[in-house]
Amino acid sequence: MIFFLYILLSFLYTIIILFFVYTIYAIKKGAPFVPTSTKNIAKMLSMVKPGESDVLVDLGSGDGRILFQATKTGCRCIGIEINPTLYWLSKIISKIRRLNNVSIIRENLWNFNLSKVDVLTLFFIPSKMMKLKQKIQNEMKPGSRVVSNMFQFPNWQYTENSGKMYLYIV
Ligand SMILES: C[S@@+](CC[C@H](N)C(=O)[O-])C[C@H]1O[C@@H](n2cnc3c(N)ncnc32)[C@H](O)[C@@H]1O
């Protein structure tokens, strides 16, 4: 019994350490994990209006909450997440919920090509918004929709906003 408890606690301890180590790494490479509220996800989705023929990508998908809400619209949902603990958590939730049109990829988003993406959702930090803007404008198709939670892209006029959520058309 004590041995079993020891194994369980060691496992939990490892996961917690891994989460914090990768949170620091994620801050260096992009942004820390701060989840978007359900209410704001609904607002973001109403701005980008994903449809059945769309591929939606959440760049830095965290625990997968944007994907899980977006899947109800029938679009194909892809999450890109660098933190392995969040990647596994979101993967397990999507398996339990049997969400067939959700895939989650553990990757550094700067290496993920956006040319086949119709709808992009993101929640990043101001210091990375210029680099992200360049990536989006270089890779995404004209007419594709991007919604940013909280922060605007520098020198790019948004098409619409709802509070601190900003819609951009490439
Ligand atoms: C502010 S959170 C947003 C989470 C989720 N999109 C939401 O709105 O609830 C940013 C997420 O991006 C991830 N992230 C940061 N840098 C990344 C990178 N270079 N590649 C992939 N994911 C990254 C973090 O681990 C974190 O989960």
The ligand as an SDF file (V2000), in Angstrom:
LIG
                    3D

 27 29  0  0  0  0  0  0  0  0999 V2000
   -2.2600   31.8280  -23.2300 C   0  0  0  0  0  0  0  0  0  0  0  0
   -2.2550   30.0560  -23.4450 S   0  0  0  0  0  0  0  0  0  0  0  0
   -3.7000   29.8520  -24.4520 C   0  0  0  0  0  0  0  0  0  0  0  0
   -4.3070   28.4660  -24.3260 C   0  0  0  0  0  0  0  0  0  0  0  0
   -5.5860   28.2550  -25.1550 C   0  0  0  0  0  0  0  0  0  0  0  0
   -5.3590   28.6110  -26.5520 N   0  0  0  0  0  0  0  0  0  0  0  0
   -6.7100   29.0760  -24.5950 C   0  0  0  0  0  0  0  0  0  0  0  0
   -6.9700   30.1630  -25.1520 O   0  0  0  0  0  0  0  0  0  0  0  0
   -7.3030   28.6540  -23.5890 O   0  0  0  0  0  0  0  0  0  0  0  0
   -0.8940   29.8430  -24.6050 C   0  0  0  0  0  0  0  0  0  0  0  0
   -0.5440   28.4090  -24.8790 C   0  0  0  0  0  0  0  0  0  0  0  0
    0.4330   28.3620  -25.8940 O   0  0  0  0  0  0  0  0  0  0  0  0
    1.3780   27.3430  -25.5990 C   0  0  0  0  0  0  0  0  0  0  0  0
    2.6110   27.7150  -26.3010 N   0  0  0  0  0  0  0  0  0  0  0  0
    3.4660   28.7270  -25.9890 C   0  0  0  0  0  0  0  0  0  0  0  0
    4.4690   28.7780  -26.8710 N   0  0  0  0  0  0  0  0  0  0  0  0
    4.2490   27.7940  -27.7780 C   0  0  0  0  0  0  0  0  0  0  0  0
    4.9440   27.3590  -28.9320 C   0  0  0  0  0  0  0  0  0  0  0  0
    6.0840   27.9540  -29.3360 N   0  0  0  0  0  0  0  0  0  0  0  0
    4.4390   26.3260  -29.6440 N   0  0  0  0  0  0  0  0  0  0  0  0
    3.2840   25.7130  -29.2380 C   0  0  0  0  0  0  0  0  0  0  0  0
    2.5840   26.0720  -28.1450 N   0  0  0  0  0  0  0  0  0  0  0  0
    3.0510   27.1140  -27.4130 C   0  0  0  0  0  0  0  0  0  0  0  0
    1.4950   27.3800  -24.0840 C   0  0  0  0  0  0  0  0  0  0  0  0
    2.0030   26.1680  -23.5730 O   0  0  0  0  0  0  0  0  0  0  0  0
    0.0310   27.6490  -23.6870 C   0  0  0  0  0  0  0  0  0  0  0  0
   -0.6660   26.4520  -23.5240 O   0  0  0  0  0  0  0  0  0  0  0  0
  1  2  1  0
  2  3  1  0
  2 10  1  0
  3  4  1  0
  4  5  1  0
  5  6  1  0
  5  7  1  0
  7  8  2  0
  7  9  1  0
 10 11  1  0
 11 12  1  0
 11 26  1  0
 12 13  1  0
 13 14  1  0
 13 24  1  0
 14 15  1  0
 14 23  1  0
 15 16  2  0
 16 17  1  0
 17 18  1  0
 17 23  2  0
 18 19  1  0
 18 20  2  0
 20 21  1  0
 21 22  2  0
 22 23  1  0
 24 25  1  0
 24 26  1  0
 26 27  1  0
M  CHG  2   2   1   9  -1
M  END
$$$$
